[in-house]
Amino acid sequence: MKKNTVRSKKTQQKKTEKLFIRVMCVLLVLVMILGLVEAVIGGNNTGSTYTVTEDGHVHAADGTHLGTVEELFGEGNGTVVTEDGHIHAEDGTHIGTVGEEGAAAE
């Protein structure tokens, strides 16, 4: 009987090891998929940050001039600029503020 118990423990241990290896493989695949999705979607979208200067010019994070507020955020472009200088998406989400140096938006 003792011999049978030893085999049973070894068999159970092998099953547990195989299960552990499978779980680790699934986790590795999930991490790879997450990395791929994040790379495709863009993660934080830090490249889309820009600055609106007091004179109404919009600059990319690297300083490149993108245009004026009216050119980029005028009516019909999916955004609305209010009289007090706030830029909102059509759904009402606040994007940025005109006239504040360093006002970042995505």
N, C-alpha and C positions, 0 to 999 in steps of 0.2 A: 504494500500500500504506500509506503513511503516513496517509492520510486515513482508511482503514479502522481503523487502530490507534487513532486519536483518537476515533472513534465508539465503539469498543469500551470505551475508558477512561471515556468519558462515560456510556455505558450502565451500566457496572459501578458508577460513582459514584452514579448515580440509584438503582440497585437497593440499594446500601448505605444511602443516605439513607432510602429507603422502609422498609427493614428496621429502621433505627435509630428512625424515627418510630413504627413498630408496637410495637417493644419498649418505648419510653417510654410509649406509650398503655396497654399491658398493665400496666406497673409502676404507673402512675397509678391504674388501676382496682383493682389489688390493694391499694394503699395506702388507697383509699377503702373497700374492703370491710373491711379490717382495722380502720379507724376506726369503721365502723358496727358491726362485731362487738364491739369493745371497749366502745362506748357502750351496746350492748344488754346485754352480759354484766356490765358494771360495772367493768372494769379491775381496779384494786387492791382494790376493796371497802373503801375507807377509811371509808365510812359505817357499816360494821358493827362497828367497833372499840368496845369498851366496857371499863369498869373495874369490878372487883369490890373493894369496900371490906372492911375487917377485920370489920365487923359483918354481912357477908353481903348487902349491897345491891349491885345491879348498876345502873350508870349508863352512858348513851350518851356518846359523845365530847363532846357539847355540854353535858353535865351533867344531862340529863333522867333522872329515876329510872325504870327499866324494871321493877323488881320485886326480889324477893329471890332468892337462889341456889336455894332450894327451889322457888319458883314457876317459875323459868325452866329450871333444870337438873335438876329432880327426876326420879326414875325414871319411865320411860315417855315422856319428852320427847325421846328420842333421845340423851340424855347421861347420864353416870354421875358422881356426886361421890363420891370415895373418902374414907376416914376421915382421911387426911392432908391433905385439902382440895384435891386436884387434880381438875379437871373434864376428863373424857374423852368423846369421841364413842363410839358403840357399837362402832366398828371399832378403838378403842384410841388414836385420835389425841388428843394432848394439846391441850386448848382453852385452859385458863387455870388459875389457882390462886386459891382462896378465901383471903382474909386478907392478901393482898399489895396494898398501896395501889398503884394504877397497873398492876396486872396486866392487860395488854391481851390480847384474844382476838378472833378473827374468827368 
